[in-house]
Amino acid sequence: MNKARRKQIADVISALEDLREKVEEIHDEEEDAFEGLPESFEGTERYDAMEEAVDNLDDALSSLEDAIDSLECAKE
């Protein structure tokens, strides 16, 4: 791989790392809110939606990390 394509990949990695940080912030805020729900909310629609949102954000973070790792390997 030539230097120009490595630079392009490095730029994409940087952008993905910025996105990962933003998603991680959202995840942490949502997880804090979810964990702060009173026990009386368990089993409610709101509880389930918040739990699903946290799970989906976990999946998104994992996917972003996988993409970054793959791009790091590709530029070597």
Biopython code that builds the backbone (N, CA, C, O; Angstrom):
import numpy as np
from Bio.PDB.StructureBuilder import StructureBuilder

atoms = [
    (1, "MET", "N", (0.861, -1.170, 0.000)),
    (1, "MET", "CA", (0.000, 0.000, 0.000)),
    (1, "MET", "C", (0.906, 1.231, 0.000)),
    (1, "MET", "O", (1.913, 1.294, 0.705)),
    (2, "ASN", "N", (0.515, 2.192, -0.806)),
    (2, "ASN", "CA", (1.357, 3.389, -0.886)),
    (2, "ASN", "C", (1.030, 4.384, 0.233)),
    (2, "ASN", "O", (0.052, 4.242, 0.966)),
    (3, "LYS", "N", (1.885, 5.382, 0.326)),
    (3, "LYS", "CA", (1.795, 6.370, 1.398)),
    (3, "LYS", "C", (0.471, 7.144, 1.364)),
    (3, "LYS", "O", (-0.105, 7.433, 2.413)),
    (4, "ALA", "N", (-0.010, 7.478, 0.165)),
    (4, "ALA", "CA", (-1.251, 8.256, 0.034)),
    (4, "ALA", "C", (-2.451, 7.470, 0.562)),
    (4, "ALA", "O", (-3.300, 8.023, 1.261)),
    (5, "ARG", "N", (-2.520, 6.177, 0.225)),
    (5, "ARG", "CA", (-3.643, 5.362, 0.723)),
    (5, "ARG", "C", (-3.537, 5.126, 2.226)),
    (5, "ARG", "O", (-4.552, 5.085, 2.920)),
    (6, "ARG", "N", (-2.321, 4.973, 2.729)),
    (6, "ARG", "CA", (-2.144, 4.843, 4.183)),
    (6, "ARG", "C", (-2.645, 6.105, 4.891)),
    (6, "ARG", "O", (-3.281, 6.024, 5.942)),
    (7, "LYS", "N", (-2.358, 7.246, 4.316)),
    (7, "LYS", "CA", (-2.817, 8.531, 4.876)),
    (7, "LYS", "C", (-4.341, 8.598, 4.859)),
    (7, "LYS", "O", (-4.956, 9.046, 5.827)),
    (8, "GLN", "N", (-4.954, 8.153, 3.758)),
    (8, "GLN", "CA", (-6.420, 8.156, 3.680)),
    (8, "GLN", "C", (-7.016, 7.256, 4.756)),
    (8, "GLN", "O", (-8.001, 7.613, 5.402)),
    (9, "ILE", "N", (-6.414, 6.093, 4.942)),
    (9, "ILE", "CA", (-6.905, 5.173, 5.964)),
    (9, "ILE", "C", (-6.707, 5.783, 7.349)),
    (9, "ILE", "O", (-7.583, 5.670, 8.206)),
    (10, "ALA", "N", (-5.574, 6.422, 7.572)),
    (10, "ALA", "CA", (-5.324, 7.071, 8.862)),
    (10, "ALA", "C", (-6.372, 8.154, 9.128)),
    (10, "ALA", "O", (-6.816, 8.315, 10.265)),
    (11, "ASP", "N", (-6.766, 8.888, 8.104)),
    (11, "ASP", "CA", (-7.801, 9.916, 8.256)),
    (11, "ASP", "C", (-9.151, 9.289, 8.616)),
    (11, "ASP", "O", (-9.881, 9.813, 9.457)),
    (12, "VAL", "N", (-9.472, 8.174, 7.977)),
    (12, "VAL", "CA", (-10.722, 7.474, 8.277)),
    (12, "VAL", "C", (-10.688, 6.945, 9.713)),
    (12, "VAL", "O", (-11.678, 7.043, 10.438)),
    (13, "ILE", "N", (-9.555, 6.388, 10.115)),
    (13, "ILE", "CA", (-9.412, 5.888, 11.490)),
    (13, "ILE", "C", (-9.635, 7.020, 12.485)),
    (13, "ILE", "O", (-10.331, 6.849, 13.486)),
    (14, "SER", "N", (-9.047, 8.162, 12.207)),
    (14, "SER", "CA", (-9.216, 9.310, 13.096)),
    (14, "SER", "C", (-10.681, 9.719, 13.209)),
    (14, "SER", "O", (-11.174, 10.001, 14.302)),
    (15, "ALA", "N", (-11.363, 9.747, 12.082)),
    (15, "ALA", "CA", (-12.787, 10.104, 12.091)),
    (15, "ALA", "C", (-13.604, 9.072, 12.873)),
    (15, "ALA", "O", (-14.499, 9.431, 13.637)),
    (16, "LEU", "N", (-13.289, 7.796, 12.677)),
    (16, "LEU", "CA", (-14.003, 6.746, 13.409)),
    (16, "LEU", "C", (-13.725, 6.814, 14.907)),
    (16, "LEU", "O", (-14.615, 6.558, 15.718)),
    (17, "GLU", "N", (-12.501, 7.156, 15.272)),
    (17, "GLU", "CA", (-12.179, 7.297, 16.699)),
    (17, "GLU", "C", (-12.959, 8.451, 17.325)),
    (17, "GLU", "O", (-13.411, 8.355, 18.466)),
    (18, "ASP", "N", (-13.116, 9.549, 16.567)),
    (18, "ASP", "CA", (-13.941, 10.664, 17.057)),
    (18, "ASP", "C", (-15.388, 10.225, 17.246)),
    (18, "ASP", "O", (-16.015, 10.544, 18.257)),
    (19, "LEU", "N", (-15.909, 9.496, 16.273)),
    (19, "LEU", "CA", (-17.285, 8.986, 16.377)),
    (19, "LEU", "C", (-17.428, 8.022, 17.548)),
    (19, "LEU", "O", (-18.423, 8.055, 18.273)),
    (20, "ARG", "N", (-16.429, 7.167, 17.727)),
    (20, "ARG", "CA", (-16.472, 6.214, 18.836)),
    (20, "ARG", "C", (-16.544, 6.952, 20.168)),
    (20, "ARG", "O", (-17.292, 6.551, 21.060)),
    (21, "GLU", "N", (-15.775, 8.020, 20.306)),
    (21, "GLU", "CA", (-15.807, 8.813, 21.544)),
    (21, "GLU", "C", (-17.188, 9.411, 21.772)),
    (21, "GLU", "O", (-17.691, 9.402, 22.895)),
    (22, "LYS", "N", (-17.804, 9.930, 20.714)),
    (22, "LYS", "CA", (-19.141, 10.518, 20.842)),
    (22, "LYS", "C", (-20.172, 9.458, 21.215)),
    (22, "LYS", "O", (-21.019, 9.681, 22.081)),
    (23, "VAL", "N", (-20.095, 8.305, 20.558)),
    (23, "VAL", "CA", (-21.033, 7.220, 20.866)),
    (23, "VAL", "C", (-20.815, 6.730, 22.291)),
    (23, "VAL", "O", (-21.773, 6.409, 22.995)),
    (24, "GLU", "N", (-19.553, 6.672, 22.716)),
    (24, "GLU", "CA", (-19.246, 6.240, 24.080)),
    (24, "GLU", "C", (-19.830, 7.209, 25.113)),
    (24, "GLU", "O", (-20.330, 6.779, 26.152)),
    (25, "GLU", "N", (-19.768, 8.497, 24.834)),
    (25, "GLU", "CA", (-20.364, 9.487, 25.738)),
    (25, "GLU", "C", (-21.873, 9.286, 25.837)),
    (25, "GLU", "O", (-22.438, 9.301, 26.930)),
    (26, "ILE", "N", (-22.515, 9.101, 24.698)),
    (26, "ILE", "CA", (-23.964, 8.866, 24.678)),
    (26, "ILE", "C", (-24.285, 7.584, 25.437)),
    (26, "ILE", "O", (-25.221, 7.544, 26.236)),
    (27, "HIS", "N", (-23.509, 6.543, 25.186)),
    (27, "HIS", "CA", (-23.703, 5.261, 25.861)),
    (27, "HIS", "C", (-23.612, 5.434, 27.375)),
    (27, "HIS", "O", (-24.468, 4.958, 28.120)),
    (28, "ASP", "N", (-22.568, 6.120, 27.812)),
    (28, "ASP", "CA", (-22.369, 6.292, 29.255)),
    (28, "ASP", "C", (-23.517, 7.073, 29.888)),
    (28, "ASP", "O", (-23.970, 6.737, 30.982)),
    (29, "GLU", "N", (-23.984, 8.108, 29.205)),
    (29, "GLU", "CA", (-25.111, 8.891, 29.727)),
    (29, "GLU", "C", (-26.379, 8.041, 29.799)),
    (29, "GLU", "O", (-27.110, 8.082, 30.788)),
    (30, "GLU", "N", (-26.627, 7.272, 28.739)),
    (30, "GLU", "CA", (-27.830, 6.432, 28.712)),
    (30, "GLU", "C", (-27.738, 5.328, 29.764)),
    (30, "GLU", "O", (-28.728, 5.009, 30.421)),
    (31, "GLU", "N", (-26.559, 4.752, 29.920)),
    (31, "GLU", "CA", (-26.379, 3.698, 30.909)),
    (31, "GLU", "C", (-26.571, 4.246, 32.321)),
    (31, "GLU", "O", (-27.193, 3.596, 33.162)),
    (32, "ASP", "N", (-26.043, 5.431, 32.580)),
    (32, "ASP", "CA", (-26.243, 6.060, 33.888)),
    (32, "ASP", "C", (-27.728, 6.302, 34.155)),
    (32, "ASP", "O", (-28.223, 6.043, 35.252)),
    (33, "ALA", "N", (-28.426, 6.799, 33.142)),
    (33, "ALA", "CA", (-29.864, 7.047, 33.298)),
    (33, "ALA", "C", (-30.615, 5.741, 33.529)),
    (33, "ALA", "O", (-31.521, 5.678, 34.360)),
    (34, "PHE", "N", (-30.238, 4.709, 32.798)),
    (34, "PHE", "CA", (-30.878, 3.406, 32.932)),
    (34, "PHE", "C", (-30.646, 2.835, 34.331)),
    (34, "PHE", "O", (-31.571, 2.351, 34.983)),
    (35, "GLU", "N", (-29.388, 2.902, 34.778)),
    (35, "GLU", "CA", (-29.065, 2.366, 36.100)),
    (35, "GLU", "C", (-29.704, 3.178, 37.225)),
    (35, "GLU", "O", (-29.874, 2.683, 38.339)),
    (36, "GLY", "N", (-30.055, 4.431, 36.925)),
    (36, "GLY", "CA", (-30.683, 5.278, 37.921)),
    (36, "GLY", "C", (-32.187, 5.114, 38.023)),
    (36, "GLY", "O", (-32.826, 5.716, 38.886)),
    (37, "LEU", "N", (-32.752, 4.303, 37.145)),
    (37, "LEU", "CA", (-34.196, 4.085, 37.217)),
    (37, "LEU", "C", (-34.555, 3.332, 38.492)),
    (37, "LEU", "O", (-33.850, 2.407, 38.893)),
    (38, "PRO", "N", (-35.632, 3.723, 39.115)),
    (38, "PRO", "CA", (-36.090, 2.982, 40.299)),
    (38, "PRO", "C", (-36.518, 1.566, 39.912)),
    (38, "PRO", "O", (-36.918, 1.316, 38.775)),
    (39, "GLU", "N", (-36.429, 0.655, 40.861)),
    (39, "GLU", "CA", (-36.813, -0.738, 40.608)),
    (39, "GLU", "C", (-38.248, -0.861, 40.120)),
    (39, "GLU", "O", (-38.586, -1.808, 39.409)),
    (40, "SER", "N", (-39.081, 0.077, 40.495)),
    (40, "SER", "CA", (-40.489, 0.009, 40.094)),
    (40, "SER", "C", (-40.670, 0.132, 38.584)),
    (40, "SER", "O", (-41.743, -0.176, 38.066)),
    (41, "PHE", "N", (-39.636, 0.580, 37.871)),
    (41, "PHE", "CA", (-39.717, 0.699, 36.417)),
    (41, "PHE", "C", (-39.415, -0.616, 35.701)),
    (41, "PHE", "O", (-39.697, -0.750, 34.510)),
    (42, "GLU", "N", (-38.837, -1.600, 36.428)),
    (42, "GLU", "CA", (-38.519, -2.874, 35.789)),
    (42, "GLU", "C", (-39.761, -3.478, 35.165)),
    (42, "GLU", "O", (-40.835, -3.515, 35.765)),
    (43, "GLY", "N", (-39.578, -3.952, 33.934)),
    (43, "GLY", "CA", (-40.690, -4.571, 33.213)),
    (43, "GLY", "C", (-41.565, -3.585, 32.468)),
    (43, "GLY", "O", (-42.490, -3.995, 31.766)),
    (44, "THR", "N", (-41.298, -2.294, 32.602)),
    (44, "THR", "CA", (-42.098, -1.308, 31.876)),
    (44, "THR", "C", (-41.520, -1.098, 30.478)),
    (44, "THR", "O", (-40.392, -1.498, 30.188)),
    (45, "GLU", "N", (-42.300, -0.473, 29.637)),
    (45, "GLU", "CA", (-41.866, -0.176, 28.275)),
    (45, "GLU", "C", (-40.638, 0.741, 28.278)),
    (45, "GLU", "O", (-39.710, 0.556, 27.490)),
    (46, "ARG", "N", (-40.649, 1.710, 29.156)),
    (46, "ARG", "CA", (-39.519, 2.643, 29.243)),
    (46, "ARG", "C", (-38.244, 1.911, 29.653)),
    (46, "ARG", "O", (-37.184, 2.133, 29.067)),
    (47, "TYR", "N", (-38.342, 1.053, 30.641)),
    (47, "TYR", "CA", (-37.202, 0.268, 31.109)),
    (47, "TYR", "C", (-36.633, -0.572, 29.968)),
    (47, "TYR", "O", (-35.426, -0.579, 29.725)),
    (48, "ASP", "N", (-37.523, -1.278, 29.275)),
    (48, "ASP", "CA", (-37.092, -2.140, 28.171)),
    (48, "ASP", "C", (-36.447, -1.338, 27.047)),
    (48, "ASP", "O", (-35.452, -1.774, 26.467)),
    (49, "ALA", "N", (-37.004, -0.174, 26.735)),
    (49, "ALA", "CA", (-36.458, 0.661, 25.665)),
    (49, "ALA", "C", (-35.074, 1.181, 26.031)),
    (49, "ALA", "O", (-34.175, 1.216, 25.191)),
    (50, "MET", "N", (-34.907, 1.583, 27.281)),
    (50, "MET", "CA", (-33.599, 2.078, 27.706)),
    (50, "MET", "C", (-32.566, 0.957, 27.728)),
    (50, "MET", "O", (-31.414, 1.159, 27.344)),
    (51, "GLU", "N", (-32.977, -0.210, 28.172)),
    (51, "GLU", "CA", (-32.065, -1.358, 28.188)),
    (51, "GLU", "C", (-31.643, -1.721, 26.767)),
    (51, "GLU", "O", (-30.473, -2.009, 26.516)),
    (52, "GLU", "N", (-32.587, -1.706, 25.852)),
    (52, "GLU", "CA", (-32.282, -2.008, 24.447)),
    (52, "GLU", "C", (-31.363, -0.943, 23.841)),
    (52, "GLU", "O", (-30.468, -1.265, 23.060)),
    (53, "ALA", "N", (-31.583, 0.308, 24.199)),
    (53, "ALA", "CA", (-30.725, 1.388, 23.695)),
    (53, "ALA", "C", (-29.283, 1.194, 24.163)),
    (53, "ALA", "O", (-28.347, 1.363, 23.381)),
    (54, "VAL", "N", (-29.105, 0.841, 25.429)),
    (54, "VAL", "CA", (-27.758, 0.602, 25.957)),
    (54, "VAL", "C", (-27.116, -0.574, 25.222)),
    (54, "VAL", "O", (-25.942, -0.512, 24.855)),
    (55, "ASP", "N", (-27.879, -1.640, 25.009)),
    (55, "ASP", "CA", (-27.347, -2.804, 24.286)),
    (55, "ASP", "C", (-26.961, -2.436, 22.857)),
    (55, "ASP", "O", (-25.911, -2.856, 22.369)),
    (56, "ASN", "N", (-27.806, -1.654, 22.185)),
    (56, "ASN", "CA", (-27.514, -1.250, 20.814)),
    (56, "ASN", "C", (-26.289, -0.342, 20.745)),
    (56, "ASN", "O", (-25.494, -0.437, 19.810)),
    (57, "LEU", "N", (-26.140, 0.525, 21.721)),
    (57, "LEU", "CA", (-24.952, 1.380, 21.763)),
    (57, "LEU", "C", (-23.701, 0.551, 22.031)),
    (57, "LEU", "O", (-22.636, 0.852, 21.493)),
    (58, "ASP", "N", (-23.816, -0.488, 22.857)),
    (58, "ASP", "CA", (-22.699, -1.421, 23.065)),
    (58, "ASP", "C", (-22.290, -2.062, 21.739)),
    (58, "ASP", "O", (-21.107, -2.146, 21.410)),
    (59, "ASP", "N", (-23.294, -2.510, 20.990)),
    (59, "ASP", "CA", (-23.029, -3.127, 19.682)),
    (59, "ASP", "C", (-22.362, -2.146, 18.730)),
    (59, "ASP", "O", (-21.434, -2.512, 18.008)),
    (60, "ALA", "N", (-22.831, -0.900, 18.724)),
    (60, "ALA", "CA", (-22.253, 0.125, 17.852)),
    (60, "ALA", "C", (-20.794, 0.381, 18.215)),
    (60, "ALA", "O", (-19.940, 0.498, 17.336)),
    (61, "LEU", "N", (-20.514, 0.468, 19.507)),
    (61, "LEU", "CA", (-19.131, 0.664, 19.947)),
    (61, "LEU", "C", (-18.242, -0.492, 19.510)),
    (61, "LEU", "O", (-17.124, -0.286, 19.040)),
    (62, "SER", "N", (-18.741, -1.688, 19.668)),
    (62, "SER", "CA", (-17.983, -2.866, 19.267)),
    (62, "SER", "C", (-17.714, -2.857, 17.757)),
    (62, "SER", "O", (-16.613, -3.184, 17.314)),
    (63, "SER", "N", (-18.714, -2.486, 16.986)),
    (63, "SER", "CA", (-18.548, -2.424, 15.531)),
    (63, "SER", "C", (-17.539, -1.358, 15.125)),
    (63, "SER", "O", (-16.727, -1.574, 14.226)),
    (64, "LEU", "N", (-17.592, -0.213, 15.787)),
    (64, "LEU", "CA", (-16.622, 0.841, 15.489)),
    (64, "LEU", "C", (-15.206, 0.388, 15.839)),
    (64, "LEU", "O", (-14.264, 0.646, 15.089)),
    (65, "GLU", "N", (-15.059, -0.281, 16.971)),
    (65, "GLU", "CA", (-13.741, -0.773, 17.366)),
    (65, "GLU", "C", (-13.229, -1.824, 16.380)),
    (65, "GLU", "O", (-12.045, -1.839, 16.043)),
    (66, "ASP", "N", (-14.125, -2.701, 15.921)),
    (66, "ASP", "CA", (-13.733, -3.700, 14.914)),
    (66, "ASP", "C", (-13.288, -3.026, 13.621)),
    (66, "ASP", "O", (-12.293, -3.428, 13.018)),
    (67, "ALA", "N", (-14.018, -2.007, 13.199)),
    (67, "ALA", "CA", (-13.667, -1.295, 11.972)),
    (67, "ALA", "C", (-12.307, -0.618, 12.110)),
    (67, "ALA", "O", (-11.490, -0.665, 11.190)),
    (68, "ILE", "N", (-12.066, 0.006, 13.249)),
    (68, "ILE", "CA", (-10.779, 0.668, 13.487)),
    (68, "ILE", "C", (-9.652, -0.363, 13.463)),
    (68, "ILE", "O", (-8.617, -0.138, 12.836)),
    (69, "ASP", "N", (-9.851, -1.485, 14.140)),
    (69, "ASP", "CA", (-8.831, -2.534, 14.161)),
    (69, "ASP", "C", (-8.537, -3.056, 12.754)),
    (69, "ASP", "O", (-7.377, -3.249, 12.390)),
    (70, "SER", "N", (-9.584, -3.281, 11.971)),
    (70, "SER", "CA", (-9.403, -3.785, 10.605)),
    (70, "SER", "C", (-8.649, -2.782, 9.744)),
    (70, "SER", "O", (-7.785, -3.160, 8.953)),
    (71, "LEU", "N", (-8.975, -1.514, 9.897)),
    (71, "LEU", "CA", (-8.280, -0.483, 9.123)),
    (71, "LEU", "C", (-6.820, -0.354, 9.556)),
    (71, "LEU", "O", (-5.940, -0.136, 8.724)),
    (72, "GLU", "N", (-6.566, -0.489, 10.843)),
    (72, "GLU", "CA", (-5.180, -0.457, 11.334)),
    (72, "GLU", "C", (-4.382, -1.588, 10.692)),
    (72, "GLU", "O", (-3.246, -1.386, 10.262)),
    (73, "CYS", "N", (-4.976, -2.772, 10.628)),
    (73, "CYS", "CA", (-4.296, -3.918, 10.004)),
    (73, "CYS", "C", (-4.085, -3.686, 8.509)),
    (73, "CYS", "O", (-3.050, -4.063, 7.959)),
    (74, "ALA", "N", (-5.058, -3.071, 7.861)),
    (74, "ALA", "CA", (-4.971, -2.857, 6.415)),
    (74, "ALA", "C", (-3.859, -1.895, 6.050)),
    (74, "ALA", "O", (-3.254, -2.038, 4.987)),
    (75, "LYS", "N", (-3.572, -0.929, 6.890)),
    (75, "LYS", "CA", (-2.565, 0.067, 6.539)),
    (75, "LYS", "C", (-1.144, -0.377, 6.844)),
    (75, "LYS", "O", (-0.192, 0.321, 6.497)),
    (76, "GLU", "N", (-0.988, -1.525, 7.485)),
    (76, "GLU", "CA", (0.364, -2.023, 7.817)),
    (76, "GLU", "C", (1.073, -2.554, 6.597)),
    (76, "GLU", "O", (2.212, -3.009, 6.695)),
]
sb = StructureBuilder()
sb.init_structure("model")
sb.init_model(0)
sb.init_chain("A")
sb.init_seg("    ")
for serial, (resi, resn, name, xyz) in enumerate(atoms, 1):
    if name == "N":
        sb.init_residue(resn, " ", resi, " ")
    sb.init_atom(name, np.array(xyz, "f"), 0.0, 1.0, " ", f" {name:<3s}", serial, name[0])
structure = sb.get_structure()
